[in-house]
Protein backbone atom coordinates (compact mmCIF):
# COMPACT_ATOMS: atom_id res chain seq x y z
CA UNK A 1 0.00 0.00 0.00
CA UNK A 2 1.49 3.31 -1.05
CA UNK A 3 0.01 6.62 0.06
CA UNK A 4 0.08 9.90 -1.85
CA UNK A 5 0.16 13.52 -0.68
CA UNK A 6 -3.60 13.61 -1.25
CA UNK A 7 -3.96 10.77 1.28
CA UNK A 8 -1.79 12.68 3.77
CA UNK A 9 -3.98 15.76 3.32
CA UNK A 10 -7.12 13.69 3.90
CA UNK A 11 -5.67 12.05 7.02
CA UNK A 12 -4.57 15.44 8.35
CA UNK A 13 -8.07 16.80 7.75
CA UNK A 14 -9.67 13.85 9.56
CA UNK A 15 -7.25 14.29 12.48
CA UNK A 16 -7.90 18.03 12.51
CA UNK A 17 -4.21 18.74 11.84
CA UNK A 18 -2.73 21.45 9.67
CA UNK A 19 0.25 20.06 7.76
CA UNK A 20 1.64 22.27 5.01
CA UNK A 21 4.76 22.32 2.87
CA UNK A 22 7.80 20.13 3.62
CA UNK A 23 6.27 18.35 6.66
CA UNK A 24 3.71 16.80 4.30
CA UNK A 25 6.46 15.01 2.36
CA UNK A 26 8.19 13.87 5.56
CA UNK A 27 4.87 12.55 6.88
CA UNK A 28 4.25 10.76 3.57
CA UNK A 29 7.69 9.12 3.75
CA UNK A 30 7.14 8.01 7.36
CA UNK A 31 3.66 6.62 6.66
CA UNK A 32 4.84 4.74 3.58
CA UNK A 33 7.76 3.36 5.60
CA UNK A 34 5.33 2.17 8.26
CA UNK A 35 3.09 0.48 5.70
CA UNK A 36 6.15 -1.12 4.13
CA UNK A 37 7.03 -2.63 7.50
CA UNK A 38 3.47 -3.89 7.94
CA UNK A 39 3.60 -5.48 4.47
CA UNK A 40 6.89 -7.21 5.32
CA UNK A 41 5.43 -8.51 8.60
CA UNK A 42 2.33 -9.84 6.82
CA UNK A 43 4.57 -11.87 4.51
CA UNK A 44 5.83 -13.96 7.46
CA UNK A 45 4.07 -17.33 7.81
CA UNK A 46 2.76 -17.53 11.39
CA UNK A 47 0.75 -20.71 10.96
CA UNK A 48 0.81 -22.66 14.22
CA UNK A 49 2.43 -19.87 16.24
CA UNK A 50 0.55 -19.26 19.48
CA UNK A 51 0.07 -15.61 20.47
CA UNK A 52 1.85 -14.50 23.63
CA UNK A 53 0.06 -12.86 26.53
CA UNK A 54 3.33 -11.12 27.38
CA UNK A 55 6.51 -10.70 25.28
CA UNK A 56 8.67 -12.28 27.98
CA UNK A 57 6.52 -15.42 27.91
CA UNK A 58 8.69 -16.62 25.01
CA UNK A 59 11.71 -16.98 27.32
CA UNK A 60 10.26 -17.61 30.80
CA UNK A 61 7.00 -18.12 32.67
CA UNK A 62 5.27 -14.83 33.39
CA UNK A 63 2.42 -14.84 35.89
CA UNK A 64 -0.50 -12.72 34.78
CA UNK A 65 -1.37 -9.97 37.20
CA UNK A 66 -5.11 -10.20 37.49
CA UNK A 67 -7.12 -8.47 40.16
CA UNK A 68 -9.30 -10.80 42.17
CA UNK A 69 -13.02 -10.54 41.53
CA UNK A 70 -14.09 -10.12 45.13
CA UNK A 71 -16.20 -7.56 46.90
CA UNK A 72 -14.34 -5.40 49.38
CA UNK A 73 -15.41 -3.55 52.46
CA UNK A 74 -18.08 -0.96 51.77
CA UNK A 75 -16.76 2.59 51.75
CA UNK A 76 -17.37 4.65 54.84
CA UNK A 77 -19.54 7.75 54.59
CA UNK A 78 -16.46 9.94 55.10
CA UNK A 79 -14.55 8.18 52.29
CA UNK A 80 -17.52 8.51 49.97
CA UNK A 81 -17.90 12.21 50.71
CA UNK A 82 -14.16 12.74 50.12
CA UNK A 83 -14.43 10.98 46.74
CA UNK A 84 -17.43 13.08 45.75
CA UNK A 85 -15.71 16.42 46.48
CA UNK A 86 -14.10 16.57 43.05
CA UNK A 87 -17.27 15.68 41.17
CA UNK A 88 -18.51 18.52 38.96
CA UNK A 89 -22.09 17.46 39.73
CA UNK A 90 -23.43 15.02 42.31
CA UNK A 91 -26.76 14.17 43.85
CA UNK A 92 -27.62 11.70 46.64
CA UNK A 93 -24.06 10.33 46.61
CA UNK A 94 -24.08 9.64 42.85
CA UNK A 95 -22.11 11.29 40.06
CA UNK A 96 -24.31 13.24 37.63
CA UNK A 97 -23.21 13.08 34.00
CA UNK A 98 -24.63 14.70 30.88
CA UNK A 99 -27.08 12.65 28.86
CA UNK A 100 -25.32 11.34 25.73
CA UNK A 101 -27.96 8.99 24.32
CA UNK A 102 -31.32 10.24 23.16
Secondary structure, 3 states (H helix, E strand, C coil): CCCCHHHHHHHHHHCCCCCCCHHHHHHHHHHHHHHHHHHHHHCCCCCCCCCCCCHHHHCCCCCCCCCCCCCCCCCCHHHHHHHHCCCCCEECCEECCCCCCC
